[in-house]
């Protein structure tokens, strides 16, 4: 009896330790989104600091997605093989170091910093899910993941709505990036101290690069995995590129809003995610269908973007952007679908796989948008027509997402129920 009580006490202590580590990882995820979104409110300052054009800044900022997409594959495998203590704090530290590099006034340090930021950020959400799975019972696991997502989205909003006023009141961008770097490095140290040691992952004994690549071979041999990545990528791109990189500049220079109002309007999209991610996930579970929610949400994104471009109704821009953000929360649903269309033993790798695909699409579309739309912001003969051109670029992405969604396999509970023999 005494041994049983001791085992229960040790198990409870270990569980609490994982919950604490998860909480620090959620903070890591929050700041990852701050780092990702805040450059949108400081494009002119970064142009001056790095002595380059808006197109050059776009290339630097877009470098984030190259390392984020590739390191997403590494993060999942590393967690499975090495555990959280030897991976997640290192990812946070890399993010913090990337912020310090980005604070230096040179193109090389800026590019290096952004590459490091993307590489470190890849461990945030994956690490949070990994730790939540070990710290929470199955009953509360989905709630913990939902909280993680919401906190990350709040970070995306804060990166614009909080950092923007700081710049407006004269705070130097270099000081902001140094401050972010120091805070993130401090959190990385606390995360390392809080994360309990654990044996190497369950597949570590298999060893070799083949053991790491085997799950990805299964995931990437499934055509449905690519469809999930394409749909999610096309729905994420309008927010990660259109809003988080070019949003403030477009509203300020093309629509002639004040800097304060441009920041306010752009920050509505990540704020909309806070509502949309859990709401649309709940709706999908409630009706037992994935595809109708994805397609319907993409249609709402199209309507919101069209409203912004054409002003069909007397709807304020910040309201339209909030609606756009809420609807874009459907981009998380393919993350559920890819797990449901692949075997149980590769679900972790499925998450890394879809992250790779999603941000690979972002890395591809970023330079395309910058070349054809971004570089003309504020420099066009007809500014409002140029803003419309940018809006319709994202309308095209959402339309393509709808088309691809029709080829997705329906994996919701209602589809499984209807497939059962009567």
N, C-alpha and C positions, 0 to 999 in steps of 0.2 A: 504493500500500500504506500509506504514511504517513497519507494522508488518511482511508483506511478505518479505520485504527487509532485516529485521532483522533476520528472519528465514533462509534466503539464506546465510547471512553472517555467522551465527552460524554453518550452515551445512558445508560451505566451510572451516571454521576454524577447525571443527571437522575432516573433511576429511584430511586436511593438517597434523593434529596431528597424525592421523593413518599412513600417509605416512612416517612421521619422525620416528615414532615407528617402522614401517616396516624396515626402513633403519638401525636402530640400531640392529634389529633382524637379518638382513642380515649379519651384522658384527659378531653377535653371531654365525650364521651358518658357516661363514668363519673360525672362530677360532675352532668351533666344529670339522671341517675337519682337521685343523692343528693338533689338539690334537689326532685325530684318526690316522693320517698317520705318524706323526713324530717319533713314537717309532721304525719304520723300519730302521731309520738311526742311531740308538743308541743301538742296541742289545748288543754288547760287553760291552758297558759302563753300561747298565742296569744289565747285568749278574754280573758284578763286584760290583755294588752298592747294589744289593739285595742278593749278595752272593749265586747265584743259577746258574742253567744251562740254555741253550737256551730253553729247554723244559719247565723249570719252568717259564721263562719269557713269553713263549707263553701262558701258563695257566693264568698268571696275565693279559696279554694284552687281552686275549679272554674274560675275565670277563666283559669287556666293553659291549659286545654284549648281555649278559644275561639281564642286566638291561635296555639296550637300547630297546630290543625287548618287554619286559614286560611293561616298562614305556610308550612305544608308544601308548598302549591301554589307559593308564591313561591320557596321554597328550591331545588326541582328546576330550575325555569326559570332562576333566577339563576345557578346553577352552570353550566348549559349555555351561557349567554350571556356571563357575566363571568369564569368560571373560579373556582378555589378561593381564591386569594389575596385576591380582592376580596369574598369572601362569607363563608367559614367563620370567619375570625378575628373578623369583625364580629358574627356570630351568637354566638360565645363571649363577646365583650365585652358584648353586650346581656344575656346571661344573668347575667354578673357584676354589671352595673349593677342588674339586677332584684333580685339578692340584697341589695345595699346598700339599695335602696328598701324592701325587705321588712323590713329590720332596724329601720326607724323605727317608732315607736309611734303610728301613726294609721291609720285605716281607708283613707284616700285613698292613702297611701304603700304600704300593704299591697296594695291592689287594683292599683295601678300596677306595683308590683314583680312581682306574680304574672303580670300580662299581659306584662311584659317577659321574664320567665323563660320563658313559653310560646313567645313569638316567637323568642327566641334559641335555645331548645332544638331548634326545628324544623330547624336546620342541622346538628345533631350527627351523627345516623346517616346522613342523606343525604350529608353532606360526607365522612364516613368511607368510604362505599361508592365515592363519586366518586374519592377519592384512592387507595383500594386498587386500583381498576381501572387506574390509571396507574402504580402502583408495583409491582404484583405481576403475574407472568405468569398466564395462564389456568389453569395447573396449580395455583397456590396462591391464586387469587382467592377461591374459596369458603371456604377455610380462614381467610383474612383476615377475611371477613365474619362467619364463625362466631366468631372471636376477638372481634371488635367487639361482637357480640351478648352474648357471655358476660361481657365486661368491664362492659357496661352493666347487665346483670342483677346483677352483683356490687355495682355502685354502688347499685342499688335495695335490696339487702340491707343494705349498709353504712349507708344512710340511716336505717335503723331499728336494726340491731344495734350500730352504733358510736355514732350520735348519741344513741340512747336512754340508754345508760349515762353519757354526758357530762352529760345533763340530770339523771339520777338522782344524780350526784355534785355537782350544784349549779351547773353552768355555765349562764350566762345565755343565753337563746335569741337575744338581740340580738347577743351576741358570736359565736355560732355562725354567724349569717347574715352578719355582717361578715367573719368568717374565710373563709367560702365565697366571698363576693364577691371578696375580695383574691386568693385562690388562683386562681379562675377567670379574673380579669383578667390575672394574671401568665401563665397558660397561654395566653390569647388573644394576648398580646404575643409569646410564644415561637412560637406557631403562625404568626403573621404573618411572623416572621423566617425560620422554617423552610420555609414553603411557597414553592416556586419560581414565578416568573412564567411565564405561558403565554399564548399568543394567545387572543383571545376565542373562545368556544365555536363549534362548527361551524355553528350556525344564526344566528350574530350578523349575518352579512351580509344575512340576510333582513329584519332590522329590524322595528320596529313591534310594537305590542301583539298584532297578529294572529299574528305568528310565534310568540309565547309561548303564546297560547291555542290554536293549532291542534292540538298534541298532546293537550291536555286535551279538546278537542272530540271527538277520536277515542275517548279513554278513556271519557268520560262518555256517549258515544252507544252504548256496549256494555252491555247489561243485566247481563252477567256481572260487570262491574266493580262494580256496586252490590251484587250478591250476595256478592262477595268482601269488600267493606267491611262489610256487615251481619254476616256470620259472624265476621270478625276482631273487629269492635267488640263484639259480644255476648260473645265469649270473653275479651276484654281488660278489659271493664268490671268484672267481679268482682274483678280484681286492682288496677286503677288506682283504683277508687272504694271497693270493699268492703274491700280490704286497705290500700292506700296512704293513704287518707284516714281511714276509720272503723275499721280493723282493731284497732288498739291500744285505742281507747276501748271497742269492743264487748267485747273479751275482758276488759278490766279492770273495766268497770262492769256489764255484763250477766252475765258468767260469774264475776265476783268474783275474778279472778286478780290477783296482785300486779302492779305496774307492770313489774317486771323480767321476769316470766314472760309478760305480755301482749306486750311488745316481742319477746321470744324467739319466741313463737308466730307473730306477724304477720310477722316477718322470714323465716320459712320459705318463704313464697310466692315472693319474688324469688330466694331461694336455689334453689328448685325450678326456676325458669326456667333457671338456669345449666345444669342437667342436661337439662331438657325441650326447650329450643329446639334444640340440636344433635341430641339423641337422636331426637326425633320427626321432624325434618327428614331425618335419615339413614334412619329407618325408612320414611318416605314414598318416598324415592329407592330404597331397597332392594327394596320390593315393587312399585314402579312405579305406585303409586296414591296419590292425595291424599285423596279423600273418606273412605275407611275410617278413615284415621288421624285426620282431623278429627272424624268422628262418634264413633269409639271414645274419643278423648281427652275430648270433651265429656261422654260418658257417665261416664267416670271422675271428672270434675269434679263431676257430679251426685251420684255415690256418696259422694265425699269430703265434699261440703257436707251431704249427708243424715246422714252419720256425725257430723259436728260438731253438727248440730242435735238429732239423736235419740239419739246415743250407743248405736247398735245393738250395736257390738262394743266390747271393751275396748281401744280404740286411743287413745293420747294425742293431745291436740289438735295438738301440734307435728308429729306424724307425719302426721296427716290433712291439715294445711295444706301440708306439704312435697309430699305426693302431689298435692294440688290444684294447687300451683305447677308441678310437673313436667308434669301433664296440660295446664295452660293454655299451655304452650309451643307447643301446636298452633295458637295464634292467629297464629303466624308463617307457617304454611303457605299461607293465602290470599294472602300477599305474593308467593309463587311463582306461585300460580294466576293472579293478575291479570296478571302478566307473560306468562304462557303463553297467555292468552286474548286478548291484544292484540298488534298488529304489533310487529316488532322495533324499529322506529324511534321508538316511544313508550314504551319500557320504563322510562326514567327518570321520565317524567311519570306512568306507571302507579303508581310508588312514591309520588310526591307525592299522587296521587289517592286511593290507599287510605289513606294517613295522614290525609288530610282527612276521609274517610268514617268511619274508625275513631274518631278523636278528636272528630268531630262527634257521634257516638253517645254517646261518653263525656260530652261537654258537655251533652247532652240528659238522659241518665240520672242524672247527678250531682245536680241539683236535685230530681228525682223521688224518688231514694233519700233525700236529706237531709230532704225534707218528710215523707215517710211512715214512714221508719225512723230516720234519723240523729238527728233532734231528740228522739226518745224514748229514746235510749240512756241507761241509768242512771236514767231517770225513770218507768219503767213499774211498774205494780202487780205484774206477774209478769215479772221480769227474764229468766228462762230462756225463757219463751214469746216475749218480744220478740226475743231472740237467734235463736230459731227462725224468726221472721218474716223477719228479715234474711237468714238463710241460704236460705230458700225463695225470696226475691226473686232470688237469683243462680241457684238451681236453674231458675227460670222462664226466665232469660236463656239458660242453657246448653241448655235444652230447645228454645227457639226457634231457637238456632243450629243444632241438629241438623236441625230441620224445613227451614230454609233451605238447609242443606248438600245436601239431596237434589236441589235444583234447580241446583246447581253443575255445570258441565261437567267431566268427569274429564279431566285434562290430563297424568296421569302417563305414564311411558314404556310401561307395560304396556298402557294404553289405546290408545296410538299403534300398538303392535305388533299388537294384536288387530284394529285397523282396516285393516291392510295386506292387500291382496288375496293370496290363497294360490294 
